[in-house]
Amino acid sequence: MDGDNDLDVSVSGITGTFPNFVNATAIYLNDAGGGFANTGLIVSSQADPFGQGWADYDNDGDLDVYYGATHNNGGLNELWRNEGGVSFMQITTSGATSNIPQPFEGTVSWGDYDNDGFADLILATWNNLLDRLFHNNGDGTFTQVFGNTVAIQPGWTSGCYWADFDNDRDLDLYSAHYQLGPTDPAANKLYENNGDGSFTDLLAAGEVVTDAQNTRSANWVDVNNDGLLDLFVGNQFAEDKIYYNQGDGTFSAHQGLGDPTYTTWSSNWGDIDNDGDQDLFTMGFWGFESKCWRNDGEGVFTDITASFPNIYPLQTSGSSSNAVVLVDYDRDGWLDLHIAQPDAIDDHLYRNLGDGCKSWLEVECIGVQSNRAAIGATIRAKATVNGSPLWQMRQVSSQTAATGQNPLWQHFGFGNAKIIDSLVVEWPSGMTCVFEQVAVNQLVEIEETCSLQTILSTPLGNAGEDAQADWCEGDDPVDLFTLLGGNPDTGGQWVDASYQPVSMPVGGTGEWYYLIDGPCGDTSKVSLTAHPLPQLNILPGDTILSFGETLELLASGALSYSWSPDAQLSCANCPDPVFTAEESTILTVTGEDGFGCKNSASISIEVLLVDLSFELPNAFTPDGDGANDTFRPLFNGEVFQDFQLLIFDRWGEKVYQSKDPGTGWNGQLDGKPMPSDVFAFFMEYTLMDGTEGTEKGEITLLR
């Protein structure tokens, strides 16, 4: 009720002795550590509070509460509006709380019977008074509806219970009736919603409306997982009964549940063992012990009360409990038990310690077009339980039992299911949301826009799936937890193939198992095979090349190759690239085999660089003395890739042309020496490094 995603407790009651009762109604906030604190959020002055009902009547996102008064002292009913979870304000002008004492109020039940998006209210009354139906006007006020079929018959109504029993997306109503003694009982009533705000009294629904057994409690619940809401009726002076919904507007009675002389004051249902069907608690009164009935899913109920010797109200005759609520207060996925006691006896809260390794889901629905609290929304979930597909359904209700209200969150148990195959929400507005492959063991919030948000997740402890992996010698340790998947961080033990404890393996060849410590007893197997690294070879080995020289390389020993650096190579991912010598380098090739194992090898290539400089003389003396006999560029080694030299006389006639930089002009033309003179030259070239250039000028021939 304070919006912190854990469940709080509201208790209505009194202290003291008649007629000097003192109101003891209080809200206890969950501290998320297993404790509850009375914070004084509501300070009620109501005389003799009894029934209470929670709903978000103003659609502002927090739950409000209506308190009904009992028959003693003529108490006034109270409506308290939640102010954001930090405080409550009593509302006295809503039209739903009279300033005149209205005694004999029973249950308080919220439900949007006309599907206008706002929760309406019906109050059950005793002492031959009319039940009172209030329509929510949507502006914070209510109008009492007179003449509606559900509120025209005076009687002793012990409870009104809204539910969509015919799956037509509007709320029907079951009215449970009580009288002063076994000789003067009253029959219960089932009203079908016509879809326009009016109701039809189903007189032909069967024993569910013809039995007159002084009913104290009733619960709508899908007992047999057939997708239809059945009805449990707890009686004061007769055996309790389950009425199975036949899907055609009629119900058939299941006989023999409980002692005919047993007095049931309140009852409630929930899957306490998370096996996929809902179990039953009945609260005895006037000296009768309470009982727990385990549902086997096949229509058989077993009294397992003796299994709870540590729960005082269940095993002690004369406990006189008058309310029971099933609630996962510690959010561990197991429904806990809150039992209310009358008079000066403390209430009891019992934590469910769980029953084996079973999965669960809890769903909180948020209406948008429908009422914000999603009252009337139906949730269906399918999962494979014990090898068979199983559909379950829950319906959001504001009054799940006489004198008690389970949370609006809906709880499902799924046995050994690992995943929820389908999750369907059917909203009163007509909207349907479908989700597939939903994880178990989480609390989710589903909005009518069909968005799903995980509020809390406690993944099921499991060792994951069997796995096989290859490991390369020298690699980093294998992350086997990631390899297995699952959720193994719940405390387990690695063992070898002989089930001898070992440290977590990191490599090598063999088989290992991971055993989960806990009720699941889950195991998984890892087969790990170690492989040697590929042995790489590069031919030729280390090499010395001259600048511009080429060399064909060849790598072997792997299936695929990658060379680095690859700037001087003809290909980077082939076994036999061609290397063109431009600068010295160390080439590394990485090879990978068929198991993904990698290794590397390297070679060194030294490239001998040449001096690419040259000089041009401005004169030459072709006298045959072997010194300066020709005109040509002066250089050492290989300098030119391409070359051409042209020489002209003073009249522009070409006297020499050559493409050989090493030959030069000997001062002759057509084999005859030319006289001393000044000549012009033009030279164009490409050096070995690719540099291009030209030179021109004058050269003097001396004789």
Rosetta blueprint (number, residue, H / E / L):
1 M L
2 D L
3 G L
4 D L
5 N L
6 D L
7 L L
8 D L
9 V E
10 S E
11 V E
12 S L
13 G L
14 I E
15 T E
16 G L
17 T L
18 F L
19 P L
20 N L
21 F L
22 V E
23 N E
24 A L
25 T L
26 A E
27 I E
28 Y E
29 L E
30 N E
31 D L
32 A L
33 G L
34 G L
35 G L
36 F E
37 A E
38 N E
39 T L
40 G L
41 L L
42 I L
43 V L
44 S L
45 S L
46 Q L
47 A L
48 D L
49 P E
50 F E
51 G E
52 Q E
53 G E
54 W E
55 A E
56 D L
57 Y L
58 D L
59 N L
60 D L
61 G L
62 D L
63 L L
64 D E
65 V E
66 Y E
67 Y E
68 G E
69 A E
70 T L
71 H L
72 N L
73 N L
74 G L
75 G L
76 L L
77 N L
78 E E
79 L E
80 W E
81 R E
82 N E
83 E L
84 G L
85 G L
86 V L
87 S L
88 F E
89 M E
90 Q E
91 I E
92 T L
93 T L
94 S L
95 G L
96 A L
97 T L
98 S L
99 N L
100 I L
101 P L
102 Q L
103 P L
104 F L
105 E E
106 G E
107 T E
108 V E
109 S E
110 W E
111 G E
112 D L
113 Y L
114 D L
115 N L
116 D L
117 G L
118 F L
119 A L
120 D E
121 L E
122 I E
123 L E
124 A E
125 T E
126 W L
127 N L
128 N L
129 L E
130 L L
131 D L
132 R E
133 L E
134 F E
135 H E
136 N E
137 N L
138 G L
139 D L
140 G L
141 T L
142 F E
143 T E
144 Q E
145 V E
146 F L
147 G L
148 N L
149 T H
150 V H
151 A H
152 I L
153 Q L
154 P L
155 G E
156 W L
157 T E
158 S E
159 G E
160 C E
161 Y E
162 W E
163 A E
164 D L
165 F L
166 D L
167 N L
168 D L
169 R L
170 D L
171 L L
172 D E
173 L E
174 Y E
175 S E
176 A E
177 H E
178 Y L
179 Q L
180 L L
181 G L
182 P L
183 T L
184 D L
185 P L
186 A L
187 A L
188 N L
189 K E
190 L E
191 Y E
192 E E
193 N E
194 N L
195 G L
196 D L
197 G L
198 S L
199 F E
200 T E
201 D E
202 L L
203 L L
204 A L
205 A L
206 G L
207 E H
208 V H
209 V H
210 T H
211 D L
212 A L
213 Q L
214 N L
215 T E
216 R E
217 S E
218 A E
219 N E
220 W E
221 V E
222 D L
223 V L
224 N L
225 N L
226 D L
227 G L
228 L L
229 L L
230 D E
231 L E
232 F E
233 V E
234 G E
235 N E
236 Q L
237 F L
238 A L
239 E L
240 D E
241 K E
242 I E
243 Y E
244 Y E
245 N E
246 Q L
247 G L
248 D L
249 G L
250 T L
251 F E
252 S E
253 A E
254 H E
255 Q E
256 G E
257 L E
258 G L
259 D L
260 P L
261 T L
262 Y L
263 T L
264 T E
265 W E
266 S E
267 S E
268 N E
269 W E
270 G E
271 D L
272 I L
273 D L
274 N L
275 D L
276 G L
277 D L
278 Q L
279 D E
280 L E
281 F E
282 T E
283 M E
284 G E
285 F L
286 W L
287 G L
288 F L
289 E L
290 S L
291 K E
292 C E
293 W E
294 R E
295 N E
296 D L
297 G L
298 E L
299 G L
300 V L
301 F E
302 T E
303 D E
304 I L
305 T H
306 A H
307 S H
308 F L
309 P L
310 N L
311 I L
312 Y H
313 P H
314 L H
315 Q H
316 T L
317 S L
318 G L
319 S L
320 S L
321 S L
322 N L
323 A E
324 V E
325 V E
326 L E
327 V E
328 D L
329 Y L
330 D L
331 R L
332 D L
333 G L
334 W L
335 L L
336 D E
337 L E
338 H E
339 I E
340 A E
341 Q L
342 P L
343 D L
344 A L
345 I L
346 D L
347 D L
348 H E
349 L E
350 Y E
351 R L
352 N L
353 L L
354 G L
355 D L
356 G L
357 C L
358 K L
359 S L
360 W E
361 L E
362 E E
363 V E
364 E E
365 C E
366 I E
367 G L
368 V L
369 Q L
370 S L
371 N L
372 R L
373 A L
374 A L
375 I L
376 G L
377 A L
378 T E
379 I E
380 R E
381 A E
382 K E
383 A E
384 T E
385 V E
386 N L
387 G L
388 S E
389 P E
390 L E
391 W E
392 Q E
393 M E
394 R E
395 Q E
396 V L
397 S L
398 S L
399 Q L
400 T L
401 A E
402 A L
403 T L
404 G E
405 Q L
406 N L
407 P L
408 L L
409 W L
410 Q E
411 H E
412 F E
413 G E
414 F L
415 G L
416 N L
417 A L
418 K L
419 I E
420 I E
421 D E
422 S E
423 L E
424 V E
425 V E
426 E E
427 W L
428 P L
429 S L
430 G L
431 M L
432 T E
433 C E
434 V E
435 F E
436 E E
437 Q E
438 V E
439 A E
440 V L
441 N L
442 Q E
443 L E
444 V E
445 E E
446 I E
447 E E
448 E L
449 T L
450 C L
451 S E
452 L E
453 Q E
454 T E
455 I E
456 L E
457 S E
458 T L
459 P L
460 L L
461 G L
462 N E
463 A L
464 G L
465 E L
466 D L
467 A E
468 Q E
469 A E
470 D E
471 W E
472 C E
473 E L
474 G L
475 D L
476 D L
477 P L
478 V L
479 D L
480 L H
481 F H
482 T H
483 L H
484 L H
485 G L
486 G L
487 N E
488 P L
489 D L
490 T L
491 G L
492 G E
493 Q E
494 W E
495 V E
496 D E
497 A L
498 S L
499 Y L
500 Q L
501 P E
502 V L
503 S L
504 M L
505 P L
506 V L
507 G L
508 G L
509 T L
510 G E
511 E E
512 W E
513 Y E
514 Y E
515 L E
516 I E
517 D L
518 G L
519 P L
520 C L
521 G L
522 D L
523 T E
524 S E
525 K E
526 V E
527 S E
528 L E
529 T E
530 A E
531 H E
532 P L
533 L L
534 P L
535 Q L
536 L L
537 N E
538 I E
539 L E
540 P L
541 G L
542 D L
543 T E
544 I E
545 L E
546 S E
547 F L
548 G L
549 E L
550 T E
551 L E
552 E E
553 L L
554 L E
555 A E
556 S E
557 G L
558 A L
559 L L
560 S E
561 Y E
562 S E
563 W E
564 S E
565 P L
566 D L
567 A L
568 Q L
569 L E
570 S L
571 C L
572 A L
573 N L
574 C L
575 P L
576 D L
577 P L
578 V E
579 F E
580 T E
581 A L
582 E L
583 E L
584 S L
585 T E
586 I E
587 L E
588 T E
589 V E
590 T E
591 G E
592 E E
593 D L
594 G L
595 F L
596 G L
597 C L
598 K E
599 N E
600 S E
601 A E
602 S E
603 I E
604 S E
605 I E
606 E E
607 V E
608 L E
609 L L
610 V L
611 D L
612 L L
613 S L
614 F L
615 E E
616 L L
617 P L
618 N L
619 A E
620 F E
621 T L
622 P L
623 D L
624 G L
625 D L
626 G L
627 A L
628 N L
629 D L
630 T L
631 F E
632 R L
633 P L
634 L E
635 F L
636 N L
637 G L
638 E L
639 V L
640 F E
641 Q E
642 D E
643 F E
644 Q E
645 L E
646 L E
647 I E
648 F E
649 D L
650 R L
651 W L
652 G L
653 E L
654 K E
655 V E
656 Y E
657 Q E
658 S E
659 K L
660 D L
661 P L
662 G L
663 T L
664 G L
665 W E
666 N L
667 G L
668 Q E
669 L E
670 D L
671 G L
672 K E
673 P E
674 M L
675 P L
676 S L
677 D E
678 V E
679 F E
680 A E
681 F E
682 F E
683 M E
684 E E
685 Y E
686 T E
687 L E
688 M L
689 D L
690 G L
691 T L
692 E E
693 G E
694 T E
695 E E
696 K E
697 G E
698 E E
699 I E
700 T E
701 L E
702 L L
703 R L
